[in-house]
Amino acid sequence: MSAIRSTNSLNTPHAGLSRSLTLLLATSAGVGVAALYYSQPMLGVLGEDTGASTQALGLVPTLTQLGYALGMLFTAPLGDRHDRRQLILWKVAMLVASLLAAAWAPSVGLLLAASLAMGVAASLAQDIVPAAATLAPEAQRGQVVGTVMTGLLLGILLSRVVSGFTAEHLGWRTMFMAAALATALLGVALWRSLPHFKPTTTLAYGALLGSLLTLWRQHPALRRAMVAQSLLGVGFSAVWSTLAIWLHGAPFHLGAGAAGAFGLAGAAGAVAAPVFGRLADRHGPHAITLLGAGIAAVSFAAMPLAPWLPRELQLWWLAATVLGFDLGFQSALVAHQTLIYSIDPGARSRLNAMLFVSMFSAMALGAALASLLFAHWGWVAVSALATGAALLAAVVRWLPARGAVPQRA
């Protein structure tokens, strides 16, 4: 393939990345991470078909998310120890197998086991991002990471729409089988196009995991990136986890379908990620993380104003604020990835794993806090939580970190 002729080469960044390979990596990241969200809109159909209890059904997406966290923490660091190409291909095979197992599962118990394996394998998305960063020339790294993250984020935002439609018209098993086929086809393309990667460390597995703590201690810039992005994750998850409930009640009275359509506004924000990646290349990631946190804070703070506007403007205002906070969150994420990849090129898989494990943990906390706040004090309290978290993220980015090498502004 013309996308890459160095299939047998090792880490040839300037010659090893073409536009077609970048798009393949972006698509693969999106399809991989989409496996985490296929089940969510299908739970009602799945329950009717299997007769499973509500509690058992709730474990399906829970185990998938748990598997993803475990995959990021315990397998993503292996990308520094082994050929990252082989790790990606093994996870693709595992994801295909788990999707087929879910499609053919005769009982809820086997479906739950397949869901856990599916989550672990879906962490291949977090192997693809550092692979793209390694292949990209330094001057274009932010743009390339932004493009791949666009694919990943679109996979998250659009997976629910695709799976809900497919399950309603063709059945939930068909959705899993179609996803397995799409993943297998992408796996073949990756096998033909992705170069080999030279390991950057010889640490044994236990020492490799132990080095995560060492990296945390050694690099103030990493700590600041993890804290700032986690704070943004708290606000991002708080809003998305309660937005549909708010829209269902007064004064909007919107159904689940209409509320879900706001995800398209978030998708529009994801498309802009490469733009901020290029800005990070040009002006430095620190400035873009600060800008992203500011955009998110303003958008979170503006959301509660919607009910006070004329009826015909309310939904437009909400769509604009959803686009704004999603854009702010994603631009900061791309810039933070660009920043941490420059800290230690030999530890990119571990650095990426640390950033995402901290962010997903914070997102779980944000969802839990938002549910509590919404139940007692309504949407204004959720908005206050999200706004405050984003402002704290901006403060973390604004204040210089002790011992840190100053970032290019």
Secondary structure, 3 states (H helix, E strand, C coil): CCCCCCCCCECCCCCCCCHHHHHHHHHHHHHHHHCCCCCHHHHHHHHHHHCCCHHHHHHHHHHHHHHHHHHHHHCCCHHHHCCHHHHHHHHHHHHHHHHHHHHHCCCHHHHHHHHHHHHHHHCCHHHHHHHHHHHCCHHHHHHHHHHHHHHHHHHHHHHHHHHHHHHHHHCHHHHHHHHHHHHHHHHHHHHHHCCECCCCCCCCHHHHHHHHHHHHHHCHHHHHHHHHHHHHHHHHHHHHHHHHHHHHCCCCCCCHHHHHCHHHHHHHHHHCHHHHHHHHHHHCHHHHHHHHHHHHHHHHHHHHHHHHCCHHHHHHHHHHHHHHHHHHHHHHHHHHHHHHHCCCHHHHHHHHHHHHHHHHHHHHHHHHHHHHHHHHHCHHHHHHHHHHHHHHHHHHHHCCCCCCCCCCC
